[in-house]
Amino acid sequence: MRDFARRLVRWQRLHGRHDLPWQRTRDPYPIWLSEVMLQQTRVETVLPYFERFLARFPDVRELARAPVGEVLRLWSGLGYYARARNLHRAAKAVIERGGFPRSQYELAELPGIGRSTAAAIAAFAFGARAAILDGNVRRVLARCFGVSGFPGDPAVTRALWSRAEAELPQHSIRGYTQGLMDLGATVCLRAKPRCDACPLASRCVALRERRVGEIPAPRPRKQLPQREVRWLLLVQRGRVLLERRPPNGLWGGLWVFPQLEGRDARSAGRSLGCEVGSAHALPALEHGFTHFQLTVRPLLCDVRRTPSAVRRPDRRWIDIRQAERGAVPVPVRTLLRGLMEK
């Protein structure tokens, strides 16, 4: 075992995380679930979602059988909803093939599983010798070996993958892989890294050259496009009208408020089968996505009556409290909680 791997394995055994629920099993199902949830999401955020998912879907067969709406409901608030839709699709694919594939290459063919996630599942579930390169690992390798530049740049990514493959030990794969993850998550932090507690400090190029704050380079700044949407909050006797988004795209499959597009609230309400009385604007909400910034402008409408009932499977009157617990994105949940307080 090379020095880099030996230090990591020893450190993980003594100081790494050993109490996470997905570490107590070799079953690929909870390991896969945790790895998908942990994509771009912190451990402390994932933990309650992970526990609720396992309680509702204790195995991959139960997940595959469930309606995608139920999967999205339990995922609601975790963000990046394509992960939930891909999770459901992948569960069906696993059942069709008779079980989880064991190699990283076959795992990577499942929906929503990339090269690094597939390697992590293969390593933790089956002890396969496979290199990972998630965000935390990129930072550890970049600093330790002095790989400059933004990790998302293709040339930098290739250099980091090459280093990840070169340092992979022949044995102790689980401890090594977990050590890389733990070091990046608890010691080699993006801001205020704990270099005094790092087992790689004596060989770290970035620390030796006093460039820890520069490596890895941040994402190049660019002005995010601004988008705006106006939502009709149609309220009648403790119920709200919600529409289900198309299965793909922004908030795919989730329930949101109807949009107000180029009309006043009364005419828009009539097109939805409602007679709107008073209407007033609520404070705008800002919601950030990876590629744009969304401003939500809600208009609260008092519905006097619904002379022509809405009869569409993708549009429903729902009790406000029930809706708040449903498959809704964060801005919708925020507005629903505000309505409940009123």
C-alpha positions as CSV (number, residue, x, y, z in Angstrom):
1,M,0.0,0.0,0.0
2,R,1.3,3.4,-1.0
3,D,2.0,6.0,1.7
4,F,-1.1,8.1,0.8
5,A,-3.5,5.2,1.1
6,R,-1.8,3.8,4.2
7,R,-2.2,7.2,6.1
8,L,-5.8,7.5,5.0
9,V,-6.8,3.9,6.1
10,R,-5.1,4.3,9.5
11,W,-6.7,7.8,10.0
12,Q,-10.2,6.5,9.1
13,R,-9.9,3.6,11.5
14,L,-9.0,6.0,14.4
15,H,-10.8,9.2,13.5
16,G,-13.3,8.6,10.7
17,R,-17.0,8.4,10.8
18,H,-18.3,5.0,11.9
19,D,-21.9,5.8,13.0
20,L,-23.7,6.5,9.8
21,P,-26.6,4.0,9.2
22,W,-25.5,3.0,5.7
23,Q,-22.1,2.0,7.1
24,R,-23.6,-0.8,9.1
25,T,-24.5,-2.9,6.1
26,R,-23.2,-4.5,2.9
27,D,-26.7,-4.5,1.3
28,P,-26.3,-2.5,-1.9
29,Y,-29.9,-1.1,-1.6
30,P,-29.3,1.3,1.4
31,I,-25.8,2.0,0.2
32,W,-27.1,3.0,-3.2
33,L,-29.9,5.1,-1.6
34,S,-27.4,6.9,0.6
35,E,-25.0,7.6,-2.3
36,V,-27.7,9.1,-4.5
37,M,-29.0,11.2,-1.6
38,L,-25.5,12.5,-0.8
39,Q,-25.0,13.8,-4.3
40,Q,-24.7,17.6,-3.7
41,T,-26.3,17.3,-0.2
42,R,-24.7,17.3,3.2
43,V,-24.9,14.2,5.5
44,E,-26.9,16.0,8.3
45,T,-29.6,16.9,5.7
46,V,-29.7,13.4,4.2
47,L,-30.1,11.5,7.5
48,P,-33.8,12.1,8.2
49,Y,-34.7,11.5,4.6
50,F,-32.7,8.3,4.5
51,E,-34.5,7.0,7.6
52,R,-38.0,7.9,6.2
53,F,-37.2,6.3,2.8
54,L,-36.1,3.0,4.4
55,A,-39.2,3.0,6.7
56,R,-41.5,3.4,3.7
57,F,-39.4,1.5,1.1
58,P,-37.5,-1.2,3.1
59,D,-36.1,-2.8,-0.1
60,V,-35.7,-2.1,-3.8
61,R,-38.8,-4.1,-4.7
62,E,-41.0,-1.9,-2.6
63,L,-39.4,1.2,-4.1
64,A,-40.0,-0.1,-7.6
65,R,-43.6,-0.9,-6.9
66,A,-44.4,2.5,-5.4
67,P,-46.0,5.3,-7.5
68,V,-43.5,7.9,-8.5
69,G,-45.6,10.6,-6.8
70,E,-45.1,8.8,-3.4
71,V,-41.3,8.8,-4.0
72,L,-41.4,12.5,-4.8
73,R,-43.5,13.2,-1.7
74,L,-40.9,11.6,0.5
75,W,-38.1,13.4,-1.4
76,S,-39.8,16.8,-1.1
77,G,-37.4,19.4,0.3
78,L,-34.2,17.5,-0.5
79,G,-33.9,19.2,-3.9
80,Y,-32.5,18.1,-7.3
81,Y,-35.7,16.1,-7.9
82,A,-34.3,14.4,-11.0
83,R,-32.4,12.2,-8.4
84,A,-35.8,10.9,-7.1
85,R,-37.2,10.2,-10.5
86,N,-34.0,8.4,-11.5
87,L,-34.0,6.5,-8.2
88,H,-37.5,5.1,-9.1
89,R,-36.4,4.3,-12.6
90,A,-33.3,2.5,-11.4
91,A,-35.2,0.5,-8.9
92,K,-37.4,-0.8,-11.7
93,A,-34.3,-1.6,-13.7
94,V,-32.8,-3.5,-10.8
95,I,-35.9,-5.7,-10.4
96,E,-36.1,-6.4,-14.1
97,R,-32.5,-7.6,-14.2
98,G,-33.0,-9.8,-11.0
99,G,-30.8,-7.8,-8.6
100,F,-28.1,-5.2,-8.3
101,P,-25.1,-5.5,-10.6
102,R,-21.8,-6.0,-8.8
103,S,-19.4,-4.1,-11.1
104,Q,-19.0,-0.4,-11.2
105,Y,-19.4,-0.4,-15.0
106,E,-22.8,-2.1,-14.8
107,L,-23.9,0.0,-11.9
108,A,-23.1,3.1,-13.9
109,E,-25.6,2.0,-16.5
110,L,-28.5,2.5,-14.1
111,P,-30.3,5.8,-14.3
112,G,-28.8,8.6,-12.1
113,I,-25.6,6.7,-11.3
114,G,-22.4,8.3,-12.6
115,R,-18.8,7.0,-12.5
116,S,-18.0,8.0,-9.0
117,T,-21.3,7.0,-7.4
118,A,-21.1,3.6,-9.1
119,A,-17.5,3.1,-7.8
120,A,-18.6,4.0,-4.2
121,I,-21.5,1.5,-4.3
122,A,-19.2,-1.2,-5.8
123,A,-16.6,-0.6,-3.1
124,F,-18.8,-0.4,-0.1
125,A,-21.3,-3.2,-1.1
126,F,-19.0,-5.6,-2.8
127,G,-15.4,-4.6,-1.9
128,A,-14.6,-3.9,-5.5
129,R,-11.4,-2.0,-6.3
130,A,-12.8,1.2,-7.8
131,A,-11.7,4.9,-7.6
132,I,-14.2,7.6,-6.5
133,L,-14.1,11.3,-7.3
134,D,-16.9,13.2,-5.6
135,G,-16.6,16.9,-4.6
136,N,-14.9,16.3,-1.3
137,V,-12.4,13.8,-2.8
138,R,-11.5,16.3,-5.6
139,R,-10.6,18.8,-3.0
140,V,-8.4,16.4,-1.0
141,L,-6.5,15.2,-4.1
142,A,-6.1,18.7,-5.6
143,R,-4.6,20.0,-2.4
144,C,-2.5,17.1,-1.5
145,F,-0.9,16.7,-5.0
146,G,-1.0,20.4,-6.0
147,V,-3.5,20.1,-8.9
148,S,-4.4,23.7,-9.7
149,G,-7.5,25.0,-11.5
150,F,-11.3,24.5,-11.2
151,P,-12.1,20.8,-10.6
152,G,-15.0,21.0,-13.1
153,D,-12.7,21.9,-15.9
154,P,-12.2,18.9,-18.2
155,A,-8.4,18.9,-18.1
156,V,-8.4,19.3,-14.3
157,T,-11.0,16.5,-14.0
158,R,-8.8,14.2,-16.1
159,A,-5.8,14.9,-14.0
160,L,-7.7,14.2,-10.7
161,W,-9.2,10.9,-12.1
162,S,-5.7,9.9,-13.1
163,R,-4.4,10.6,-9.6
164,A,-7.4,8.8,-8.0
165,E,-6.7,5.7,-10.0
166,A,-3.0,5.8,-9.3
167,E,-3.4,6.0,-5.5
168,L,-6.0,3.2,-5.3
169,P,-4.7,0.5,-3.0
170,Q,-4.9,-3.2,-3.7
171,H,-6.7,-4.0,-0.4
172,S,-8.6,-2.2,2.4
173,I,-10.8,-0.6,-0.3
174,R,-13.7,0.1,2.0
175,G,-11.6,1.9,4.7
176,Y,-9.7,3.8,2.0
177,T,-12.8,5.0,0.2
178,Q,-14.5,6.0,3.4
179,G,-11.4,7.7,4.6
180,L,-11.2,9.8,1.5
181,M,-14.9,10.8,1.9
182,D,-14.5,11.5,5.7
183,L,-11.3,13.5,5.3
184,G,-12.9,15.8,2.8
185,A,-16.1,16.2,4.8
186,T,-14.6,16.8,8.2
187,V,-11.0,18.0,7.9
188,C,-10.1,19.1,4.4
189,L,-13.0,21.6,4.3
190,R,-13.6,24.2,1.6
191,A,-13.3,27.1,4.1
192,K,-11.2,26.9,7.3
193,P,-9.7,23.5,6.7
194,R,-8.3,21.7,9.8
195,C,-4.8,21.2,8.5
196,D,-3.4,20.5,12.0
197,A,-5.7,17.4,12.2
198,C,-4.9,16.1,8.7
199,P,-2.9,12.8,8.3
200,L,-1.7,14.1,4.9
201,A,-0.4,17.4,6.2
202,S,3.3,16.6,6.0
203,R,3.0,15.6,2.3
204,C,0.4,18.2,1.2
205,V,1.6,20.4,-1.7
206,A,-0.9,23.1,-1.1
207,L,0.0,23.4,2.6
208,R,3.7,23.4,1.9
209,E,3.3,26.1,-0.7
210,R,0.8,28.1,1.4
211,R,-1.9,27.7,-1.3
212,V,-4.6,25.9,0.6
213,G,-6.9,28.8,0.1
214,E,-6.2,28.8,-3.7
215,I,-6.6,25.1,-4.4
216,P,-8.9,24.0,-5.7
217,A,-9.9,27.1,-7.7
218,P,-13.5,28.2,-7.3
219,R,-16.0,27.9,-10.0
220,P,-15.6,30.8,-12.5
221,R,-18.2,33.4,-11.7
222,K,-20.9,34.2,-14.1
223,Q,-24.1,36.1,-13.9
224,L,-27.0,33.7,-13.4
225,P,-30.0,34.4,-15.6
226,Q,-33.0,35.8,-13.8
227,R,-36.5,34.2,-14.3
228,E,-39.8,35.2,-12.8
229,V,-43.1,33.4,-12.3
230,R,-46.4,34.6,-10.8
231,W,-48.4,32.1,-8.9
232,L,-52.1,32.1,-8.1
233,L,-52.8,31.0,-4.5
234,L,-56.5,30.2,-4.9
235,V,-57.9,29.5,-1.5
236,Q,-61.4,28.3,-0.5
237,R,-62.5,26.9,2.8
238,G,-59.1,25.8,3.8
239,R,-58.2,24.2,0.5
240,V,-55.8,25.4,-2.3
241,L,-55.7,24.6,-6.0
242,L,-52.5,22.8,-7.1
243,E,-51.3,21.6,-10.5
244,R,-48.9,18.7,-11.1
245,R,-45.9,19.6,-13.2
246,P,-45.0,17.4,-16.3
247,P,-42.9,14.4,-15.3
248,N,-39.7,15.9,-16.7
249,G,-38.1,19.3,-16.4
250,L,-38.2,21.8,-13.6
251,W,-39.9,20.3,-10.5
252,G,-41.0,17.4,-12.6
253,G,-44.0,15.5,-11.1
254,L,-44.3,17.9,-8.1
255,W,-47.4,19.9,-7.3
256,V,-47.3,23.7,-7.6
257,F,-49.6,26.7,-7.8
258,P,-51.2,27.6,-11.1
259,Q,-49.3,30.3,-13.0
260,L,-50.7,33.7,-13.8
261,E,-49.7,34.4,-17.4
262,G,-50.7,37.7,-19.0
263,R,-54.1,38.0,-17.4
264,D,-55.7,39.5,-14.3
265,A,-56.5,37.2,-11.4
266,R,-60.3,37.1,-12.0
267,S,-60.0,36.0,-15.7
268,A,-57.3,33.5,-14.8
269,G,-59.5,32.2,-12.0
270,R,-62.5,31.8,-14.4
271,S,-60.3,29.8,-16.7
272,L,-59.6,27.4,-13.8
273,G,-63.3,27.2,-12.9
274,C,-63.2,29.7,-10.0
275,E,-65.0,33.0,-9.2
276,V,-62.3,35.1,-7.6
277,G,-63.2,37.8,-5.1
278,S,-60.4,39.8,-3.5
279,A,-56.8,39.3,-4.5
280,H,-53.6,40.8,-3.2
281,A,-49.9,40.3,-3.7
282,L,-47.7,38.5,-1.1
283,P,-44.0,39.2,-0.6
284,A,-41.8,37.8,-3.4
285,L,-39.7,34.6,-2.8
286,E,-36.3,34.0,-4.2
287,H,-35.2,30.5,-5.1
288,G,-31.8,29.6,-6.5
289,F,-31.1,26.8,-9.0
290,T,-27.8,25.7,-10.4
291,H,-28.3,27.6,-13.7
292,F,-30.7,30.4,-12.9
293,Q,-32.3,32.5,-10.1
294,L,-36.1,32.3,-9.8
295,T,-38.3,35.0,-8.4
296,V,-41.8,33.8,-7.3
297,R,-44.5,36.5,-7.1
298,P,-47.5,35.0,-5.3
299,L,-51.0,36.5,-5.6
300,L,-53.4,35.4,-2.8
301,C,-56.9,35.0,-4.1
302,D,-60.1,34.6,-2.1
303,V,-62.3,32.1,-4.1
304,R,-66.0,32.9,-3.6
305,R,-67.3,29.8,-5.4
306,T,-66.3,27.2,-8.0
307,P,-69.3,27.1,-10.4
308,S,-67.5,24.7,-12.8
309,A,-65.6,22.1,-10.8
310,V,-62.0,21.3,-12.0
311,R,-61.9,17.7,-13.2
312,R,-58.4,17.0,-14.3
313,P,-56.0,14.4,-12.9
314,D,-53.2,17.0,-12.9
315,R,-55.2,19.7,-11.0
316,R,-56.8,19.3,-7.6
317,W,-58.3,21.1,-4.7
318,I,-56.3,19.9,-1.7
319,D,-56.5,20.7,2.1
320,I,-53.7,23.1,2.9
321,R,-52.3,21.0,5.7
322,Q,-52.4,17.9,3.5
323,A,-50.8,19.8,0.6
324,E,-47.9,21.0,2.9
325,R,-47.0,17.4,3.6
326,G,-47.3,16.4,-0.1
327,A,-44.9,16.3,-3.0
328,V,-44.3,20.0,-3.3
329,P,-41.1,22.0,-3.9
330,V,-39.7,24.3,-1.2
331,P,-41.2,27.6,-2.4
332,V,-44.7,26.0,-2.5
333,R,-44.2,24.5,1.0
334,T,-43.1,27.9,2.3
335,L,-46.2,29.6,1.0
336,L,-48.5,26.8,2.3
337,R,-47.0,27.2,5.8
338,G,-47.7,30.9,5.6
339,L,-51.3,30.2,4.7
340,M,-51.6,27.8,7.6
341,E,-50.3,30.5,10.0
342,K,-53.0,32.9,8.7
